[in-house]
Amino acid sequence: MDLNRKTIINNILESRGKLPRIDVPLKKCDEEGGCGVTGFISNIQIKGRHIYEPSVQMHNRGNGKGGGIAAVGLSSEDLGVSQEILDSHYLLQVAYLDDSSISEVEASNINDVFDIYKAQKIPTIKDHTEIGLEIKPPDVWQYFIRAKKARLKKFIDDNNLKDLDLRKAEDEYVFQNSVDLNHRYYASLGEQRAFVMSHGRNVMILKIVGYAEQVTQYYQLEDLGAHGWIAHQRYPTRGRMWHPGGAHPFSGMHEALVHNGDFANYHSVSEYLNQYNIFPQFLTDTETSVLLLDLFNRVFEYPLEYIIEALAPTSEYDFDCLPEEKQNVYRYIQSQHMSGSPDGPWFFIIARNDPYNDLLQLIGITDTAMLRPQVFALQERDEVQIGLVCSEKQAIDATLQSISKEDTRFCPIADRYWNARGGSSSDGGAFTFTLKDSGKGDRSKILITQNKFGEEVKTPEDEIHFDIRSKLPDAGIPEGLAKDIKGMFENGDIQGLKESCVSRIKDYSFDEVRILCEILFQIASGTDRNKEIAIDILTYLNDRKFSTGNKKRSSFLQIIRDSLERIFGSTPALKDKSESIFAYIDYGCRDDLRAPQKNEKILVVNVRDFQPEGPDCDSRMANEAYRLGWKQYIFYGYKGQRFTGCGFGKDTDGIKIDVYDSSGDYLASGIDGMEIYVHGNAQDQLGQIMKEGKLAVFGDVGQTFMYGAKGGEVYVMGNAAGRPLINATGHPRVVINGTCLDYLAESFMAGDPLNGGGFVVLNGIGFDEEGNVVELETPYPGSCLFSLASGGAIYMRDPERKVVDQHLNGGEFTELSQDDWELILPYLEENEKLFGISIEEDLLTVDGKKLPFNKVYRKVRAVETAALGTSTD
């Protein structure tokens, strides 16, 4: 750092020492942190109503005591100003809790301090109780302002900031004025009359005592356009929980931050900030987060990578994997800022305007221990791109479904979903969606997605997107195609028909895919057996990985899933007199539920309008259906509903549930004998305390998968997020074909697998765009494999021995015996039937050469097992 820059930093921080402040209490109210956070950013402006649906979807993560939203890249037209004014002026938003304070606040901290281009009150609905709010939100006034030149010059002279860029000095002037305003009229421990919601350029924050979506309703933001939106459910885990001033988001300068989690070291972070004359006013851990961000960004002027490292330091084996030059830099950052790094479970979403580089950004950062869930997603089309990050995948799907209904350039399914591993040496545990000028001269923008290290994340190029609302060609269904498919169908060659469909898809146009689905729909309209087969074929096309040619796989899946929905929706209703084995029910006709009659055996449930949990949820209805005699279910139309399969009781062998669309948390938790098939990605807390039964997931699974599980047979086609099978005991048998982020089988207590105990098979594979099985970069990227385990085993496909002792914490490697192989082989055979992953061609073949099983797989056992003399070598 050059001497001049160091002087500027010292002068900025010294100037803050002149501000009034309160003492931070040593003890404050603590609450468990389990908030819901969501956000998205697009190259085109999106209306505020589309932050509504994902917020509603995460009510279980909120409590109605605190909710908020923020937007960046606002529509100047919707705000009633020119684009030039929006870009150049600060948008100061002041919340007035007491109308009598307006004139006082304006006199002390606005009129004599700023030149005001425009002042306006944000319109609201007349009666807050109409939308279920118990506490009236504050009136919020917007002021488009610039610092008065004479006042700014005095501020610069008084604080020796003449060497600081004039516009950045104005930033600091605005920032310190807000601190002063908050101290005078809020001060956290005093009388609350007014406070600053936000004060940055082209960014706004609004928050209430309520739910996040009620912010959009109360302040009538449904038609306000912005490039980026974020939202938060639940009051803060520390601080003024009963007041909107303490709700998220919080503002630094030109950014807004929401936070899921809780700092164990809140007081030490506050003390760290105090060293720089920064004193929190709202007394929440989230406020300290954004103050840290502002310090590193605007005062120290760190690049984003260094900011992320200061917040979430890289440690252990990941640090060792970094290049030496990066290690040297990170070591210095950690030596200076480790005491201020948030400790404990947390995940940040940041919406940011960078006016000095003409960028808008959405940033997701996860803590090193990955104790809070997060999912990232990306969708790229010719005209539109959107990046999303949420606590749950189903909230991402809800966002896309909402937007796509209004703008068919978007698809309700993302092109790519993924999780971040905190402190990772490969992606850094953080991703940034950045909007920059397209260079076309029309103010249009392009979206660039990067990880912490600046490496780009892309979807396949040169693929085309399909508008599902377009009409089928007038030519109708080609006779030859229909005859070919119906011929195989009538001959009973169902597997051949599946393979034929897969082979055609690559070269088909979207219209031809729709025609294929139309033929299957016509077939399904015949006998029940025909319907079962059509569902089976479409489900196969939905589940398996194969080439879709130049077609976006997300668009292809949209067609397949809409076709399945058509077939499911054509099922006779329960109130109808029918000879079918299928019977249909949805929320509107839930009171028609009765015992199966005549031939009925499969209950088709459209769950779309059921509540995600509580007395009106689909899970409660399914429990009642089971008591009435139903044993086979098709659930579809999910948008995050939770607890599927829960509460049926013990000894539920013979129950089979097929799950389609965007299912929610806790699926299959506590099941005892039933079978559940999830035809897509799953969420968090799957299979918790599972006792017996079978679960197959044709995609990825989320956080804390099979926590405390006691048994069962589980197959996962893709990856697991953090902490799968922690505290599991008994005899769970699990195959994960991909990998997991970290902490696999932490505190595993599943006995000796060769004597009836549990185990995990980790294959470390994925699929390329052609649907071919490929090896992942490493079978296991984390540094805590089998941590603190006391029993069980992990059978890992690792022919190149990439996983090393540093990955372990309580486990040790040992070679596989013949008995081990014979134990896991039946599960790999079932895995092959489910997912098409061949044991011989995909798992035992390495670089084109088939190897013996003990040259491909390794066994990890608990160290304690060997110490007790129960080694199976």
Buried (B, 14 or more C-beta within 10 A) or exposed (E): EEEEEEBBBEBBBEBBEEBEBBEBEEEBBEBEBBBBBBBBBBBBBBBBBBBBBBBBBBBBBBBBBBBBBBBBBBBBEBBEBEEEBBBBBBBBBBBBBBEEBBEBBBEBBBBEBBEBBBBEEBEBBEEBEEBEBEBBBBBBBBBBBBBBEEBBBEBBEEBBBEEBEEEBBBBBBBBBBBBBBBBBBBBBEEEBBBBBBBBBBBBBBBBBBBBBBBBBBBBEBEEBBBBBBBBBBBBBBBBBBBBBBBBBBBBBBBBBBBBBBBBBBBBBBBEBBBEBBBBBBBBBBBBBBBBBBBBBBBBBBBEBBBBBBBBBBBBBBBBEBBEEEBBEBBBEBBEEBEBBBBBBBBBBBBBBBBBEEEBBBBBBBBBBBBBBBBBBBBBBBEEBBBBBBBBBBBBBBBBBBBBBEEBBBBBBBBBBBBBBBBBBBBBBBBBBBBBBEEEEEEEEBBBBBBBBBEEEBEBEEEBEBBEBEEEEEEEEBEEEBBEBBBEBBEEEEBEEBBBBBBEBBBEBBBBBBBBBBBBBBBBBEEEBEBBBBBBEBBBBBBBBBBBBBEBBBBBBBBBBBEBBBBBBEBBBBBEEEBEBBBBBBBBEEBEBBBEBEEEBBBBBBBBBBBBBBEEEBBBBBBBEBBEEEBBBBBBBBBBBBBBBBBEBEEEBEEBBBBBBBBBBBBBBBBBBBBBBBBBBBBBBBBBBBBBBBBBBBBBBBBBBBBBBBBBBBBBBBBBBBBBBBBBBBBBBBBBBBBBBBBBBBBBBBBBBBBEEBBBBBBBBBBBEEEBEBEBBEBBBBBBBBBBBBBBBBBBBBBBEEBBEEEBBBBBBBBEBBEEBBEBBEEBBEBBBEBBBBBBEEBBBBBEEEEBEBBEBBBBBBBBBBBEEEBEBE
